[in-house]
Amino acid sequence: MVQATRETVCAIIPAFGEEQFIGGVVRGVLEHLDHVLVIDDHSPDQTAQVAREAGAEVIRHSENLGKGAAIKTGLGKAANRFGFFLFMDGDGQHDPVEIPKFLRKATETQAHLIVGNRMRNVATMPAIRRWTNKFMSRQISKLCRQELPDSQCGYRMARSELLPLLRDCSDGFAFETECLLLTARNGFQIEFVPVRTIYRDERSKIKPMRDTWRYISVLAKYRSGCGR
């Protein structure tokens, strides 16, 4: 079985309007992995140029398609070249210094999906985010029939065996939710690693109330048996 190393893991970073942070994120990742793929989801700024100058391979969408769609574009590009795919946000909320935790966990457990867990240290997490995450994690844990302490963290690493399932996930922010549901329902192993909670003053692209309702609609689909 392929081991998770700097050569076998490709970082896939969906980005929209992240010229302020993306360069630092890319450079940080390249300290631990050999390849970074940034998918610029039709940003209105210089996200693509900054990412490319920092050392990333860049794909730019001709229109805004959503976070999940950007991740799937990256998977399509990297599918036959790597054994693992590390997903991170481009806004600096995920610290590249913690990448070795994912590599170690993959080696120790041979898990198919490894997810960051921010819930051990929530002091800096906005209250509405904390409430939303706890609520969603409880609901998704019930559907997956296992405890998932942080279902909404986008910092995660997947083995290539999950590619068919990942391609079936939502094109929007519900990508992470469906990823967990499909992985669990198809009998693949999920593990968690503790990661930092990093929030700044910039405005989040996630709208807690709106996106909670969207997540609820996804959960309803799986409760009704429409999801695989």
C-alpha positions as CSV (number, residue, x, y, z in Angstrom):
1,M,0.0,0.0,0.0
2,V,1.2,3.5,-0.9
3,Q,2.5,5.4,2.1
4,A,1.7,9.1,2.8
5,T,4.9,11.1,2.1
6,R,5.7,14.5,0.7
7,E,6.0,12.8,-2.8
8,T,2.8,10.9,-2.7
9,V,0.4,13.6,-1.3
10,C,-1.0,16.4,-3.4
11,A,-2.4,19.4,-1.7
12,I,-5.6,20.6,-3.4
13,I,-6.6,24.2,-2.3
14,P,-9.9,25.7,-3.6
15,A,-9.6,29.5,-3.5
16,F,-11.9,32.5,-4.2
17,G,-10.6,36.0,-3.6
18,E,-7.7,34.9,-1.4
19,E,-4.8,37.0,-2.9
20,Q,-4.0,38.3,0.6
21,F,-3.3,34.8,2.1
22,I,-2.8,32.2,-0.7
23,G,0.9,32.9,-1.2
24,G,1.7,32.2,2.4
25,V,-0.4,29.1,2.4
26,V,1.2,27.7,-0.7
27,R,4.7,28.4,0.6
28,G,3.9,26.8,3.9
29,V,2.5,23.7,2.3
30,L,5.6,23.3,0.1
31,E,7.7,23.0,3.2
32,H,6.0,19.6,3.7
33,L,4.7,18.4,0.3
34,D,6.2,18.5,-3.1
35,H,3.1,19.5,-5.0
36,V,0.4,22.1,-4.4
37,L,-2.6,22.5,-6.8
38,V,-4.7,25.7,-6.4
39,I,-8.1,25.9,-8.1
40,D,-9.0,29.5,-8.5
41,D,-12.8,29.6,-8.6
42,H,-13.0,32.6,-10.8
43,S,-11.6,35.1,-8.2
44,P,-12.1,38.8,-8.8
45,D,-8.5,39.5,-7.7
46,Q,-5.0,38.2,-8.3
47,T,-5.4,34.9,-6.4
48,A,-4.2,32.8,-9.4
49,Q,-1.2,34.9,-10.1
50,V,-0.1,35.0,-6.4
51,A,-0.5,31.3,-6.0
52,R,1.5,30.5,-9.2
53,E,4.3,32.9,-8.1
54,A,4.4,31.1,-4.7
55,G,5.1,27.8,-6.4
56,A,1.6,26.2,-6.9
57,E,0.2,24.6,-10.0
58,V,-2.9,26.7,-10.8
59,I,-6.2,26.0,-12.6
60,R,-8.6,28.9,-13.0
61,H,-12.3,28.3,-13.5
62,S,-13.9,30.5,-16.1
63,E,-16.9,31.0,-13.8
64,N,-17.6,30.6,-10.1
65,L,-18.7,27.0,-9.5
66,G,-18.4,26.5,-5.8
67,K,-16.0,25.0,-3.3
68,G,-16.9,21.3,-4.0
69,A,-16.7,21.8,-7.7
70,A,-13.2,23.4,-7.3
71,I,-12.0,20.4,-5.3
72,K,-13.4,18.0,-7.9
73,T,-11.5,20.0,-10.6
74,G,-8.4,19.4,-8.6
75,L,-9.1,15.7,-8.2
76,G,-9.6,15.4,-11.9
77,K,-6.2,16.9,-12.6
78,A,-4.3,14.9,-9.9
79,A,-6.2,11.6,-9.9
80,N,-3.7,9.4,-11.6
81,R,-0.6,11.1,-10.2
82,F,-0.9,10.8,-6.4
83,G,-2.0,8.3,-3.8
84,F,-3.4,10.9,-1.3
85,F,-5.1,14.3,-1.6
86,L,-4.8,16.9,1.2
87,F,-7.6,19.5,1.2
88,M,-7.1,22.9,2.7
89,D,-8.7,26.3,2.6
90,G,-6.8,29.2,1.0
91,D,-7.6,31.8,3.6
92,G,-5.0,30.8,6.2
93,Q,-7.4,29.1,8.6
94,H,-5.5,25.8,8.2
95,D,-1.9,25.8,9.4
96,P,0.5,23.9,7.0
97,V,2.7,23.2,10.0
98,E,0.2,20.5,11.0
99,I,0.5,18.6,7.7
100,P,2.9,16.0,9.3
101,K,0.0,15.0,11.7
102,F,-2.0,13.9,8.7
103,L,0.9,11.9,7.2
104,R,1.6,10.2,10.6
105,K,-2.0,9.3,11.1
106,A,-2.3,7.8,7.6
107,T,0.8,5.7,8.3
108,E,-0.3,4.6,11.8
109,T,-4.0,3.8,11.0
110,Q,-4.1,3.2,7.2
111,A,-7.4,5.2,7.4
112,H,-9.0,6.3,4.1
113,L,-10.1,9.7,5.3
114,I,-8.3,11.8,8.0
115,V,-10.1,14.9,9.2
116,G,-8.9,17.8,11.3
117,N,-10.6,18.2,14.7
118,R,-10.8,21.8,15.9
119,M,-13.1,21.1,18.8
120,R,-10.5,20.4,21.4
121,N,-9.6,24.1,21.4
122,V,-12.6,26.3,20.5
123,A,-11.7,29.5,22.5
124,T,-11.0,31.5,19.3
125,M,-13.9,30.0,17.3
126,P,-16.9,32.4,16.9
127,A,-19.9,31.3,19.0
128,I,-22.2,30.8,16.0
129,R,-19.6,28.6,14.3
130,R,-19.1,26.6,17.4
131,W,-22.9,26.0,17.8
132,T,-23.4,25.2,14.1
133,N,-20.5,22.8,14.1
134,K,-21.6,20.9,17.3
135,F,-25.2,20.7,15.9
136,M,-24.1,19.4,12.5
137,S,-21.6,17.0,13.9
138,R,-24.2,15.4,16.1
139,Q,-26.6,14.9,13.2
140,I,-23.9,13.6,10.9
141,S,-22.5,11.3,13.6
142,K,-26.0,9.7,13.9
143,L,-26.2,9.1,10.2
144,C,-22.7,7.7,10.0
145,R,-23.2,5.6,13.1
146,Q,-19.9,6.7,14.6
147,E,-18.7,9.7,16.5
148,L,-17.4,12.5,14.3
149,P,-16.2,15.3,16.6
150,D,-15.7,17.9,13.8
151,S,-17.7,17.2,10.7
152,Q,-17.3,20.7,9.2
153,C,-13.5,21.0,9.2
154,G,-12.2,21.3,5.6
155,Y,-8.7,20.4,6.6
156,R,-8.6,16.7,5.6
157,M,-6.7,14.0,3.7
158,A,-8.2,11.3,1.5
159,R,-6.7,8.1,0.0
160,S,-7.1,7.7,-3.8
161,E,-9.6,4.8,-3.1
162,L,-12.1,7.4,-2.2
163,L,-12.0,9.2,-5.6
164,P,-15.3,7.7,-6.9
165,L,-17.1,8.8,-3.8
166,L,-15.6,12.3,-3.7
167,R,-16.7,12.9,-7.3
168,D,-20.3,12.2,-6.2
169,C,-20.2,14.9,-3.5
170,S,-21.8,18.3,-3.6
171,D,-20.3,21.2,-5.7
172,G,-20.9,23.7,-2.9
173,F,-19.9,24.0,0.8
174,A,-21.8,20.7,1.6
175,F,-18.9,18.8,0.0
176,E,-17.3,18.1,3.4
177,T,-20.6,16.8,4.8
178,E,-21.3,14.4,1.9
179,C,-17.7,13.3,1.9
180,L,-18.2,12.0,5.4
181,L,-21.5,10.4,4.8
182,L,-20.4,8.6,1.7
183,T,-17.1,7.4,3.2
184,A,-18.9,6.0,6.3
185,R,-21.8,4.4,4.4
186,N,-19.4,2.6,2.1
187,G,-17.4,1.1,5.0
188,F,-14.2,3.2,4.7
189,Q,-12.2,4.2,7.8
190,I,-12.4,7.7,9.2
191,E,-9.9,9.1,11.7
192,F,-9.3,12.6,13.2
193,V,-6.3,14.6,14.2
194,P,-6.3,17.7,16.4
195,V,-5.7,20.9,14.6
196,R,-5.6,24.6,15.6
197,T,-8.6,26.9,15.4
198,I,-7.5,29.9,13.4
199,Y,-10.0,32.8,12.9
200,R,-9.3,36.3,11.8
201,D,-11.4,39.4,11.4
202,E,-12.1,38.8,7.7
203,R,-15.6,38.0,6.6
204,S,-16.3,34.3,6.2
205,K,-17.7,33.0,2.9
206,I,-19.9,30.6,5.0
207,K,-23.2,32.0,6.2
208,P,-24.0,29.9,9.3
209,M,-27.8,30.1,9.1
210,R,-28.1,29.8,5.3
211,D,-25.6,27.0,5.1
212,T,-27.0,25.1,8.1
213,W,-30.3,24.9,6.2
214,R,-28.5,23.6,3.1
215,Y,-26.7,21.0,5.2
216,I,-30.0,20.0,6.7
217,S,-31.4,19.4,3.2
218,V,-28.4,17.2,2.5
219,L,-29.0,15.2,5.7
220,A,-32.7,14.8,4.8
221,K,-31.6,13.3,1.5
222,Y,-29.5,10.7,3.2
223,R,-32.1,10.0,5.9
224,S,-34.6,9.3,3.1
225,G,-32.2,6.8,1.5
226,C,-31.7,8.9,-1.6
227,G,-27.9,9.2,-0.8
228,R,-25.7,6.2,-1.6
